[in-house]
């Protein structure tokens, strides 16, 4: 943060007028020059801040947003993969003739399907969701 030049201009004006106290041309010229410099400095600072935002911070924000989107898709994909693994284990246990502990029939609301069909449908659905998320991430 650079100092404002207007207060300095007032002091210099007083110094330049101390000999005659007549608001000399030199004092007015110094004041005008420092006022112009102060205005130009403020405008340059504003341009720098605007340019810094548009060329540095905005692209960084866009990259961070894209990274967050990818991270969320990866998390969702991991959840779907876990669901698919659970469904795969249910299918395997049903094929072996074991009773599933997952309660698929009780929770699904689809009483027309048997436990095996229900487990296979769940497996297929979870694998399709995971594949869709893989496509989104890659």
N, C-alpha and C positions, 0 to 999 in steps of 0.2 A: 504494500500500500504506500503510494507516494504522497508526499505532502501536497496539500492544496496550494496553488500559487496566488490566489486572490488575496489572502491575508498578507502574504509577502509583498504583493504589489502595493498594498496600502502603506506598508512601512517604507518601502523604497520611494514611494511618492512623497511621503513626508520628508525623507532625507533629501530628495532632489529639490524640494520647495523650501528647505530650511534657510537657504541664503536670502531668498526674496519673499517667500510666502505668497507667491502670486499665481499658484497653479501653473507653473511653467510648462512649456511644450514638452520638455524632457520628461518631467514627471508624468504627464498625461500619456506620453508615448510609451514609457516603461509600463505603466498601468495597463494600457491597451494591449501591449505585446504579451504581458504575463496573463491577462485575461484570455487572449487568443490561445496561448499555449496551454492554459488550464483546460479550456474547452476542447482543444485538439487532443490533449492527453486523455480526457474523459471519453471522448468518442473512440479513440484508439483502444482504450481499455475495454469498452463495450464491444467493439468489433472482435477483439481477441477472445473475450469470454464467449461470444456467440459462435465464433469459429471453433474454439476449443470444444464447445458442447456439440456442435454439429459434426465435427470431424473425428473427435475422440470419444466423448462420453456416449453419444447416441449409438455408434457402432458397438461399443462395449455392452451397452444395455441390450441391444438386439441379440448379440451373441449369448449373453447370460440368459435371456428369455428362451432362445433356441435350446440352450443346454438344459434348462429346467424342463422344457417340453420333452426332450429326449430322456432325461432322468425319470420323469413321471411315466413315460411309456415303458421304460425298462422295468420299473417297479411293478407296473401293471402286468407286464409280460411274466415276471417272476411269480406273481400271484397266480396267473393263469397256468403256468407250468406246474406249480404246486397242486393246483386243483386237478390238472390232468394226471399228475402222478398218483394222487389219491384215487381218482376214477380208474386209472390203470390197475391199481392194486385191488380195487373192488371187482373189476372184471376178472382178474386172475383168480381171486379167491372164489368167485362164483363159478368159474370154469372148473375149478378143482372140487366143487361141490360143497364148499364151506359156506356158512351163513355170513352175510356181510354185516359188519358192526356199524356201518355208516348210517343205516336207517334210510336208505334211498327211497324206498317205497313210501314210508311214512311221511317224508318231508316233501316229496315231489308233487303230490296231488294228482298224479297220473296213475290211476288204479288200473287202467286197461292194459298197461305194459307189465311184463314180468320183471323181476329184479335184474335179470341178465340184460334184457333189452334196455332197461332204464340205465344201467351202468354203462352200457355201450353208447347210448345216446349222450349221456353226460360226458363220457370220454371224448367222443367226436366233437361235441360242442366246445369243450374246453381246449381241445387241440386246435380247432379252427380259430378260436379267439386268440390263442397264443401265436398262431401263424400270421394272423392279421396284424398283431402288434409287432411281430418280427419285421414284416414288410414296412410298417410305419417307421420303425427305428432305422432300418437299413435303407 
